[in-house]
């Protein structure tokens, strides 16, 4: 079974501002673990911007993780599509390396908040897998907890960048945090068109 989790966050900025800031969200005070960022591919296809980037990050390993992983450096591939007509930014990120220990695939949809068009909603889903015999359940639980912590930091860091670029949105002083979240077990990868291991969003 795949460990599945989803949450939603609100950014008190217009969708266009969020998309502009998305490409500049590193560095920020919450991203000291991000070591490098590289663009692997970028093209406009069907009036949509398709991008592939790779990030090199560090993660503190738990004691049990040292049995399986000998480096705290991990590479993350991010695939994204910006659709200016629908006003959506869809991203998929996944780790490449140590996937037999734990594989994490995240999907985020940034879109205009229907209740307040001057703000942007980010709908986030994550799938966590592990093939370590006898420990997969515990590893997935650990991965979920770490994702929750990192997700909150990512939202905080992104808001820091947006505030630096556009100033604080005083009309929405409480926005910018997690709105709600759900957790469940399911083979949720079947519900998306994403194919782990491919380098393009389909």
C-alpha positions as CSV (number, residue, x, y, z in Angstrom):
1,X,0.0,0.0,0.0
2,X,1.0,3.6,-0.7
3,X,0.9,6.1,2.1
4,X,-1.2,9.0,0.8
5,X,-1.6,12.5,2.3
6,X,-3.1,15.8,1.1
7,X,-3.4,19.3,2.4
8,X,-4.2,22.8,1.2
9,X,-2.6,26.1,1.7
10,X,-3.5,29.7,0.9
11,X,-1.2,32.4,-0.4
12,X,-2.5,35.9,0.0
13,X,-1.2,36.9,-3.5
14,X,-2.6,36.8,-7.0
15,X,-2.0,33.7,-9.1
16,X,0.3,35.6,-11.5
17,X,2.4,36.8,-8.5
18,X,2.6,33.3,-7.1
19,X,3.7,31.9,-10.4
20,X,6.3,34.6,-10.9
21,X,7.6,34.1,-7.4
22,X,7.6,30.3,-7.8
23,X,10.8,30.5,-10.0
24,X,12.5,32.7,-7.4
25,X,11.5,30.9,-4.2
26,X,15.1,29.9,-3.4
27,X,17.0,31.0,-1.4
28,X,14.9,31.8,1.6
29,X,15.4,31.5,5.4
30,X,13.5,28.1,5.4
31,X,15.6,26.6,2.5
32,X,19.1,26.3,3.9
33,X,18.9,22.6,3.0
34,X,18.7,23.4,-0.7
35,X,22.2,23.3,-2.1
36,X,21.7,23.8,-5.8
37,X,19.0,24.3,-8.5
38,X,19.4,23.5,-12.2
39,X,17.1,23.8,-15.2
40,X,17.2,20.6,-17.2
41,X,14.6,21.4,-19.8
42,X,12.1,24.2,-20.7
43,X,9.8,24.6,-23.6
44,X,6.5,26.2,-24.6
45,X,4.1,23.6,-25.9
46,X,0.4,24.2,-26.7
47,X,0.8,27.7,-25.1
48,X,1.8,26.1,-21.8
49,X,5.3,26.4,-20.2
50,X,6.8,23.0,-19.5
51,X,9.8,22.9,-17.2
52,X,12.1,20.3,-15.6
53,X,14.4,21.3,-12.8
54,X,16.7,19.4,-10.5
55,X,17.4,20.3,-6.9
56,X,20.1,19.0,-4.6
57,X,19.1,19.0,-1.0
58,X,20.3,17.7,2.3
59,X,18.3,15.8,4.9
60,X,19.2,14.8,8.4
61,X,19.1,11.0,8.6
62,X,17.6,9.2,11.5
63,X,19.7,6.6,13.1
64,X,17.9,3.7,11.5
65,X,18.3,5.3,8.1
66,X,22.1,5.1,8.3
67,X,21.8,1.4,7.8
68,X,20.4,1.9,4.3
69,X,21.5,5.4,3.2
70,X,25.2,6.4,3.3
71,X,24.7,10.1,2.3
72,X,22.4,12.8,3.4
73,X,22.4,14.4,0.0
74,X,19.4,13.7,-2.2
75,X,18.4,14.9,-5.7
76,X,14.9,16.0,-6.4
77,X,13.3,16.3,-9.9
78,X,10.6,18.9,-10.3
79,X,8.4,18.8,-13.4
80,X,5.9,21.6,-13.9
81,X,3.3,23.0,-16.3
82,X,2.1,26.6,-16.3
83,X,-1.3,27.0,-18.1
84,X,-2.0,30.8,-18.4
85,X,-5.4,30.2,-20.0
86,X,-6.7,28.1,-17.1
87,X,-4.5,29.9,-14.6
88,X,-3.0,26.7,-13.1
89,X,0.5,25.8,-12.2
90,X,0.9,22.0,-11.7
91,X,4.1,20.6,-10.3
92,X,5.3,17.0,-9.7
93,X,8.4,16.4,-7.6
94,X,10.1,13.1,-6.7
95,X,13.4,11.9,-5.3
96,X,15.8,10.1,-7.6
97,X,18.0,7.8,-5.6
98,X,17.4,5.6,-2.5
99,X,13.9,5.1,-3.9
100,X,13.9,1.4,-2.8
101,X,14.2,2.7,0.8
102,X,11.6,5.5,0.4
103,X,10.1,7.1,-2.6
104,X,8.2,10.4,-2.3
105,X,6.1,11.9,-5.1
106,X,4.4,15.2,-4.6
107,X,1.8,16.9,-6.7
108,X,0.8,20.5,-6.2
109,X,-1.8,22.5,-8.1
110,X,-1.6,26.3,-7.7
111,X,-4.9,27.9,-8.8
112,X,-7.0,31.0,-8.2
113,X,-9.0,30.9,-5.0
114,X,-12.6,30.9,-6.1
115,X,-13.7,32.5,-2.8
116,X,-11.2,35.3,-3.1
117,X,-9.7,35.7,-6.6
118,X,-7.0,38.0,-5.2
119,X,-5.5,35.0,-3.4
120,X,-4.1,31.6,-4.6
121,X,-4.8,28.1,-3.3
122,X,-2.2,25.3,-3.4
123,X,-3.7,21.8,-3.3
124,X,-0.9,19.4,-2.3
125,X,-0.9,15.6,-2.5
126,X,1.9,13.2,-1.6
127,X,2.5,9.5,-2.2
128,X,5.1,7.7,0.0
129,X,6.4,4.2,-0.9
130,X,9.0,1.9,0.7
131,X,10.2,-1.6,-0.3
132,X,12.2,-2.3,2.8
133,X,11.0,-5.7,4.1
134,X,9.6,-5.6,7.6
135,X,10.1,-1.8,7.9
136,X,8.1,-0.3,5.1
137,X,5.2,0.7,7.4
138,X,7.5,2.5,9.8
139,X,9.5,4.2,7.1
140,X,6.4,5.5,5.4
141,X,5.1,6.8,8.7
142,X,8.5,8.6,9.2
143,X,8.4,9.9,5.6
144,X,4.9,11.3,6.2
145,X,5.8,13.1,9.4
146,X,8.9,14.6,7.7
147,X,6.8,15.7,4.8
148,X,4.4,17.5,7.0
149,X,7.2,19.4,8.7
150,X,8.9,20.2,5.4
151,X,5.6,21.2,3.8
152,X,4.9,23.8,6.5
153,X,8.4,25.2,6.1
154,X,8.0,25.4,2.3
155,X,4.9,27.4,2.6
156,X,6.5,29.7,5.2
157,X,9.6,30.1,2.9
158,X,7.5,30.8,-0.2
159,X,5.5,33.4,1.6
160,X,8.7,35.1,2.7
161,X,9.8,35.4,-0.9
162,X,6.4,36.6,-2.0
163,X,6.3,39.2,0.8
164,X,9.8,40.3,-0.2
165,X,8.7,40.7,-3.9
166,X,5.3,42.3,-3.4
167,X,5.0,43.4,0.2
168,X,2.7,41.9,2.9
169,X,-0.9,41.6,1.8
170,X,-2.6,43.3,4.8
171,X,-6.0,42.5,3.4
172,X,-5.4,38.8,4.2
173,X,-3.2,38.9,7.3
174,X,-4.2,35.3,8.4
175,X,-3.6,33.7,5.0
176,X,-0.5,31.8,4.0
177,X,-0.9,28.8,6.3
178,X,-2.3,25.3,5.9
179,X,-6.1,25.3,5.5
180,X,-6.9,21.7,6.0
181,X,-5.3,18.3,5.6
182,X,-6.3,14.7,5.1
183,X,-4.4,11.4,5.5
184,X,-5.3,8.0,4.2
185,X,-4.0,4.7,2.7
186,X,-4.7,4.0,-0.9
187,X,-3.1,3.1,-4.1
188,X,-3.5,6.7,-5.1
189,X,-0.9,6.8,-7.9
190,X,-3.5,5.2,-10.1
191,X,-5.6,8.3,-9.7
192,X,-3.1,10.5,-11.6
193,X,-1.6,10.5,-15.0
194,X,1.9,10.7,-13.5
195,X,4.2,7.9,-14.2
196,X,7.1,7.6,-11.7
197,X,10.4,7.4,-13.5
198,X,9.4,9.5,-16.4
199,X,11.0,12.9,-16.8
200,X,7.9,14.6,-18.2
201,X,4.5,15.5,-16.9
202,X,1.8,13.8,-19.0
